[in-house]
Amino acid sequence: MKHGGKAMQAAVKMLLLAVVILGVVAVGLRLVGVPIGWTLGGVLSPFVLFALFTLYFFRDPTAQVPEGAGLVVAPAHGKVDIIDEIDEPLVMGGRCRRVSIFLSVFDVHVQQAPVAGRVMLVKHNPGKFLNALKTESATENENVLIGFDATKPGKGRIGMRLLAGLIARRIIPWLQEGEEIVQGERVSLIQFGSRVDLYLPLSAVVEVKMGQRVVGGETVMARWQS
């Protein structure tokens, strides 16, 4: 699928930056007379741990998208912690169902398209960086709102909101308005812990429960009702 490998490219860039920073630190330690053994030990050990975590964090498994009529799949990996109804005017045009997924730093942070269709909106909204565990983060944190004109599982609109968190401060969309997307394809990356909201028509039947862990591009979140 499209955008495969982009998460690992982000990891490599982060590690290269870390190498440069640690190199400067090592040179500084040598200049003030710190023995080479202490310098290497003090620099390499933290870097190895950081590198292992970074490679783990930016892992990007390929979704095995389920087959079936009317299926809306999970846009992210994580735990469902909000199921309610809210007003979302830009994409849904009013009242809609919301299913919110919390992503810890141990979850995959690549997001998938919940439906197939055309991208109708990609809108960045500045805001705060509250802990994503707090429910108010869904309305107050920096975020990117994405709207889809769905063709599969049915015709209509579905939205997803990518939210920054206390640690996650960079949201990277990989799609543009007017682009055609395939259900389950990679659409974005959020770096470190965060939240993803899925907006559904009121007629959609939610299939997940509070506290359930979901897999992006694979878990059935809802069934489309025409």
C-alpha positions in Angstrom: 0.0 0.0 0.0 1.0 3.7 -0.4 3.2 5.3 2.2 4.8 2.1 3.3 8.2 2.8 4.9 7.5 6.5 5.7 7.3 5.8 9.4 10.7 4.2 9.3 12.1 7.1 7.3 10.9 9.4 10.2 12.7 7.1 12.6 15.9 7.3 10.7 15.8 11.1 10.6 15.2 11.2 14.3 18.2 8.8 14.9 20.5 10.8 12.6 19.6 14.0 14.6 20.3 12.1 17.8 23.7 11.0 16.5 24.6 14.6 15.7 23.5 15.8 19.1 25.4 13.0 20.9 28.5 13.7 18.8 28.5 17.3 20.0 28.1 16.1 23.6 30.9 13.6 23.2 33.3 16.3 21.8 32.3 18.6 24.6 33.1 16.0 27.3 36.5 15.3 25.7 37.3 19.0 25.7 36.7 19.3 29.4 38.9 16.3 30.0 36.5 13.4 30.6 38.2 10.1 29.8 37.3 8.5 26.5 35.9 5.4 28.3 33.6 7.4 30.4 32.6 9.5 27.3 31.7 6.4 25.2 29.8 4.8 28.1 27.9 8.0 28.9 27.0 8.6 25.3 26.5 5.2 23.7 24.3 3.6 26.4 21.6 6.2 26.3 21.8 6.2 22.5 21.3 2.5 22.1 18.3 2.6 24.4 16.8 5.5 22.5 17.5 3.8 19.1 15.8 0.6 20.2 12.7 2.5 21.5 12.6 4.6 18.3 12.7 1.6 16.0 10.0 0.0 18.1 7.8 3.1 18.2 7.9 3.7 14.4 7.0 0.1 13.5 4.4 -0.1 10.7 2.7 -3.4 10.2 0.6 -3.8 7.0 -3.1 -3.9 7.8 -5.1 -7.0 6.9 -8.3 -5.2 5.9 -11.4 -7.3 6.5 -13.9 -8.2 3.8 -17.6 -7.7 4.2 -20.5 -5.4 3.5 -20.8 -2.0 5.3 -17.6 -2.3 7.4 -15.9 0.8 8.8 -12.4 -0.1 10.1 -10.4 1.4 12.9 -8.3 4.4 11.9 -5.7 3.8 14.6 -4.2 1.3 17.0 -5.1 1.7 20.7 -7.8 1.6 23.3 -11.4 2.8 22.8 -12.2 5.2 25.7 -15.0 7.4 24.5 -18.2 6.4 22.7 -20.7 9.2 22.5 -22.6 11.8 20.3 -21.3 15.2 19.5 -21.7 18.1 17.0 -19.1 18.1 14.2 -20.0 20.8 11.7 -17.1 20.8 9.2 -17.3 17.2 8.0 -20.4 15.7 9.4 -22.6 18.8 9.2 -24.0 18.4 12.8 -24.7 15.7 15.2 -22.8 12.5 14.8 -21.4 9.5 16.7 -17.8 9.7 18.0 -15.6 6.8 18.9 -12.2 7.9 20.4 -9.1 5.8 20.5 -6.3 6.6 22.9 -2.7 5.7 21.7 -0.1 5.1 24.4 3.6 5.4 23.5 3.6 1.6 23.1 1.0 1.6 20.4 1.6 1.7 16.6 1.3 5.4 15.6 0.6 5.1 11.9 -3.1 5.7 11.1 -5.3 4.0 8.4 -8.2 5.2 6.3 -11.4 3.9 7.9 -13.2 3.9 4.5 -12.5 4.2 0.8 -13.4 7.3 -1.1 -12.2 10.9 -1.7 -10.5 13.2 0.8 -12.8 16.2 1.1 -10.9 18.1 3.9 -7.5 18.2 5.6 -7.5 21.0 8.2 -4.9 21.8 10.8 -6.2 23.4 14.0 -3.7 24.9 16.5 -4.3 24.3 20.2 -3.0 23.0 23.5 -0.9 19.9 24.3 -2.9 18.4 27.2 -2.4 14.9 28.3 -4.3 12.8 25.7 -5.7 10.7 28.5 -7.9 13.7 29.5 -11.2 13.8 27.7 -10.9 17.6 27.2 -7.9 17.0 25.0 -10.3 15.9 22.3 -11.7 19.5 22.0 -8.7 21.6 23.1 -5.5 20.0 21.8 -3.7 20.8 18.5 -5.2 18.5 15.8 -5.7 17.7 12.2 -9.3 17.1 11.0 -9.7 14.8 7.9 -13.0 14.3 6.1 -13.8 11.6 3.7 -16.6 11.3 1.1 -17.0 7.6 1.4 -17.7 5.2 -1.5 -17.0 2.1 0.6 -18.7 0.9 2.8 -21.5 3.3 1.7 -22.0 6.8 0.3 -21.7 9.5 2.8 -19.2 11.4 5.0 -17.0 10.1 7.7 -14.3 12.1 9.7 -11.3 11.4 11.7 -9.4 13.8 14.0 -5.7 13.3 14.8 -4.9 14.9 18.1 -1.6 15.8 19.6 -0.9 14.9 23.3 1.4 15.9 26.1 4.3 14.2 24.3 3.0 13.9 20.8 3.6 17.3 19.2 3.9 16.4 15.5 1.1 15.3 13.3 2.1 14.3 9.8 -0.8 13.8 7.3 0.1 11.8 4.1 -2.9 12.8 2.1 -4.3 15.8 0.3 -7.8 17.2 -0.4 -9.2 15.7 -3.6 -7.1 12.5 -3.3 -8.7 9.1 -3.7 -7.9 6.7 -0.9 -8.4 3.0 -0.3 -9.8 1.6 2.9 -7.1 0.6 5.3 -4.3 2.4 3.5 -1.8 4.5 5.6 -2.8 8.1 5.8 -0.8 9.7 8.7 1.7 9.5 11.5 1.5 11.0 15.0 4.8 11.0 16.8 4.4 9.6 20.4 1.3 9.2 22.6 -1.9 10.8 21.3 -5.6 10.3 20.3 -7.7 9.7 17.2 -11.4 10.4 17.0 -13.6 8.7 14.4 -16.8 10.5 13.4 -19.7 8.4 12.1 -23.3 9.1 10.9 -25.9 8.6 13.6 -27.3 5.7 11.5 -24.0 3.8 11.9 -24.0 0.8 14.3 -20.9 0.9 16.5 -19.4 -2.5 16.9 -16.7 -1.8 19.5 -17.0 -1.4 23.3 -15.4 0.9 25.9 -12.0 -0.4 26.9 -11.6 -2.6 23.8 -8.2 -2.6 22.1 -8.4 -2.0 18.3 -6.0 -2.5 15.4 -5.7 0.1 12.7 -7.1 -1.0 9.4 -8.3 -4.3 10.8 -10.8 -4.0 13.7 -14.4 -3.4 12.6 -15.4 -0.1 14.4 -18.9 0.2 12.9 -21.3 -1.1 10.3 -22.7 1.4 7.8 -26.4 1.7 7.6 -27.8 3.3 4.4 
